[in-house]
Amino acid sequence: MAAVEDTPSDWQSVPVRRKSSINDPPLMCIMAFGSSGDQQFFLTESILPKAVFTGAEPNNKLTSKTCGNVCERNVTLVNTPKLDNHEILHYMLKKELKKAICFSCPGPHAVLFVLNASEVPQNVFDIFKPVVQYFGEHILNHSMIILYHEEKTSSPLEEMVKKNKQLMELLKKCGHRYLVFDGKKNRKEGTGTRKLFEEIDKMVEKHGIFTNREFEDADKRIRIEEKMLQDKRKREVRVMREELEQKYSAEKEDLEKEMRIYEEKIRLENREKAEVQVADRLGVTLRLVDYMAAVGKGAVAGAVIAKVLGFPGMAIGAGVGAAFGGLLGGAAGAVWNIINDAWADFRRDTT
């Protein structure tokens, strides 16, 4: 899989601590990455614990968000596409990472790199590298390696690390934070989840949650979208209150309790809808940026080739180069306009 490039240099920022408020997103947000196998999805189901991906193989091309109440915490788990999935195109991966940002705003408490404890790949650091390139080195302060298994591992961790230099390097960069997670045992006892939360709490105490300008921008957009959705549903909330007032006319305390439950339900629905809408818009914007970059690079290359080959002008070379750049960027529908414009410039140059 191609490395993710073009990361803005000003993305990294000082980590912040999520405030405790009833209006805040879930109290713990975890962003999970994985390589081959479905360990990251098994981890989600073991932590919650509930069947999330049952009935079909997890769609590893898309980012998913799953919520639940665990150990008296509201927990959100954001699963990203498998990092070694070579079917994911460059722009598709970046779009899914944008979605992961929206699903975990204002920033995750922890970033987990989930591996099969029995089959850790030799190129483990190379697999995780696109995440570091996309989010910046700062993300490693908030990252932890999870060695997931449901059966006893064939060799102890120490022996595994000695044999795998890249795993040793990744562990060092993550501050030697790792957890051997027994999914089967955890479903029965919950010991793995409690230990994981303890380690995450330590990490947050030291570094805060992970955030940067990208998270901050997405969070602002989501809050604006939330407010718009809330305004649109004011009448719906008012009608519900009138119905509940009739039902609990003599029981004001019960009325307020039911109303709080209903308003929280509406708030969560608005939040989820806002996240999806903003993620979709950012994905479209990202696609256009990729296309324009492809067009620009193609134009430059085409102009250089035109000069070398001695075309009467550089317009045709730049135009055709831009067209091919656009094709590579996946925007074939707009390419013909570029070709027509280039051909018109060429005719003007030769008449």
N, C-alpha and C positions, 0 to 999 in steps of 0.2 A: 504494500500500500504506500502510495506516495506520501511524503511528509507534508504536513500542512505548513504553508508559508505565509508571507506577507502579514506577520503579526505586528500590530502597532507597537512602537517602542514605549508609548506612555500608558500601556495597559496596567502595568504593575502599580499598585498603590498600597498605602499603609492599611493593614487589616483592621476591620472594625468588629465590634462585638454587637451581636444582635440584642436589641432591647427586649425586655420581657413585657409583653402587652397582649391583651386579648385580641387586638387587631393585627398582630404580627402573623406571618406564615408559621407553619408547624415548628415546634420547639427544637426539633432536630432534623436536619436535611443532610442526606448522604448521596453523593454522586458516585456511581460505580462504573468502572471500566473492566473489561476482561479480554482475554485472548481467545484461543480455541476452546471449544466445549461450552457448556451452559452454566458454569459454576457461579457466575455473577447473578444469574436468574434463580438458581437454587438458593443462593445466599439470601436473596430478597424474600423468597417463600419461607425460609427457615427463620428469619428475623421476625416477620410480621405476627405470628405465623399463619399463613393461609395459602390456599392454592390460587396462584395468580396467573400462571401460564399454562395451566392444565387444559388438555383438549387439543393442543396444537403446539408445534415447536415454536419457541419464542422468535418473534420477528426481529432478527438481529440487525436489520437494516434501519430500524427506526428507534428513536428515543422514546422511552416510556416512563410514566410517573405513577407510583403506587404509594398510597397512604394507609396508615393504620395507627392504632394506639397500643404502644408496647412499653412495659415497665413505667407506666404512668406518664408516658411522653407521647406527644403527637409526632409521628415519624413519617418523613417523606423519603422514599428511595427512588432515585432517578437512574435508570439503566440506560447506558449509551450503546451504540452499535459495537460489535466485536472489533477490536483494533486490528486484527489480522485478517479481516474480511476483504479480500482483494476485489470483490465485486462492487464495493462502494467507491464511486468516483470522488475525485478531489472535492468538488463543490458540494456533493451530497454529504460528505463527512462534515464539512464546515457548517452546512445547514443544520445537521443533527446536533452539532455542538452548540450552535446558536439556540436550538430548542432546549437543550439541556440547561443552558444558562437561564432561559425564561422559566423553566420548571423549578429552578432552585434559587431564585432571587429571594433576598438580596445577596445570597452567597451560601454555599454549602458549609456545614460544620466540618465535614471530612470528605476526602476524595479517596476512594478505595480502588486498588488495583487487584482484582480477584484472579487467582491462579489455581489451577488444578495441582494440589499438593503432590500428586503421584507423577505428574508429567510436566514439570516446569521446563519451558523451552529454553534452549541455550541462548537465544537472541532476545531474552526477556526485556532487556533495557531498550533495545531497538524498537520493540513493539510499543512500549510506553512512551517513546520519544516524541511522537506527534502531539501527544497531550501537553508535554512540556513546551514544545515549540509553539503551540497554539495559545496556551494560557500564560506561559512564561515560567522561569525557574522558580519563582516565588510559590508556585503551587505545590512544590515538593515539601514545603513546610507544613502543608495541610494534608499530606498524602500518607497512606498506610498500605502495606502489602497484606493481603489476606490469602493464606494458603488453605483452600477449602477442600474438604474431603468428607466422605460418608463412610469410608472404610479406613482401617488403619493404614498409614503410609508405609511404603516398603523400606524407607531409610530415614533416619533422624534428620532434622533440619540442618544441624551443623555439617553433616556429611554432604547434604545436598548443596549447601552454600559453597563449600570448598570445591566442589566439582563444577560449579557454575559461576564463572567470573563476573558475568553480567548481572546475575542476581545479587552478588556481593556488592557490586557497584551501585545498583539500584537501592539496596538496603541502606547503604552508607548515605546516599543522597536524600533518602527519606528519614534520616535521623535514626536508623535502625528500628523503625516502628513496623512491627509485623504481628500477625496473630494467626495461629493455627486453629482453624474453625471446623469443628466436627458438626456438620449439619444435622445428622441423624440424632446425635446426643442432644443437640440444642433444641430440637423439636420437642423432646421429652422434658428437659430440665431447664432450658433457657439460660444455661450457664455461659454459652458463647456470646449471646446477645448482651448480657450484663457486662461481661468482660470487654466487649467491643465498645459499649457506651462509656465505660470507665476510661478506656484509652482515648476515646474521642474527647471526653471532657477534659482530660489532661492536655491534649493538643490545643483545644479551644482556649483553655486557661492561659496557655503560653503564647499562642499566636492569634487568637480571635478566629472568626470565620474567614474563609477565603473570599475575597472580593477584588474587583478592579473596575476600571471605567466602563467596561463592557457590561458588567453586572449592574452597575449603578444606572447606566443609560436604560437598560432593559427594565429595571425596576421602576424607573420614572414613567416609562411608557405604559407599563402594566397598571400602575396606580391611576394614571389618567384614564385608561380604558375601563378600569374598574368603576371609577366615578361616573363615567358616561352610562355604563350598564346599570349602575345603581339608580341614576336619575330616571332612566327609562322604565324601571320597575317600581317606581314610587307608588303608582296607582295600585299595582298588584299587592304591594305590602299593605297599603291602606285598606283595601278590600278584605284582606285576610284579618286585619285587626278588627274590623267591624264584625266579621263572622265570629271571631273568638270572643268579642265583647258580649255578643248575644248568648254564646254558649256558656261563658263564665261570668255572667252578669253579677252574681253574688259572691264570687270568689276572685277577688282582684289579684291575690298572690299567684294563683294558678294561671290567671290570664297573662301576667307578666312573664311567668316561667315559660309558657307555651310560645309567647311572642319572641322571647329571647332565642329559643330553639329554632323557630322559623327564620328569624333574621340571620342567625348564624348559618343556616342552610343556604339562604339566599346569598350571603357573603361568599361562602365557599364556591358556590356555583359561578358567581360573577368573577371570582379570582381565577378559577380554572379556565373559564371562557376567555378572559382577558389574556392569560398566559398563552393560550393556543393562538389567538388572533395576532398578538404581537410577534410570536415565534414565526407565524406564517409570513407576516410582513417583512420581518428581518430576513427570512429565507429568500423572498423575492428580491429584496434589495441586494442581498449578497450575490444572487445569481446575476443581476444586472451589472454589478461591479466586476464580477469575474468575466462577464462577456465583454465589457468595455476594455478591461485589461488585455484580454485576448486580441481584441480588435487593434488596440494600440500597439502591442508587441508585433502583431502581424504587419501593421502599416510600416513600422520602422524597418523590419526585416525586408519587406517588399521594396521599400525605397532604396535600400542599400544594394539589393540585387539588381534593381533597375539601373542604377548608376554604373555598376560593374559591367553589366551586359550592354551598356550603351544605348538604352532607350532614349528617344527624343526628349523625354521629360520624365520626372520622377513620379508624376501623378498616377500613371497606370500601375507602376510597381507598388506604390503605397496602397492604392485602392485594392488591387488584387491581394496583396499581403494582408490587408485588413479583413478582406472577405474570408480568406482562409483562416485567419485568426478567429473570426466570428464563428466559422464552422467548427473549429476546435473547441470554442467556448460553448457550443451547443445552441446557438441562436441562428439556425439556418434560415428562418423566415425573414430576417433582416438583411441577410447577406446580399440578396439580389439587388437591393437598393444601392449598396456600396459598389457592386460591380458596374451597375448602370452609370453611376456618377463617375467612376474611374474611366469608363469607356468614353463618356462625353468629354472629360478632360483630355484624354489621349487624342481624340479627333480635333479638339481645338488646338492642341500642340502641333499637329501635323498639317494643318490647313493654313 
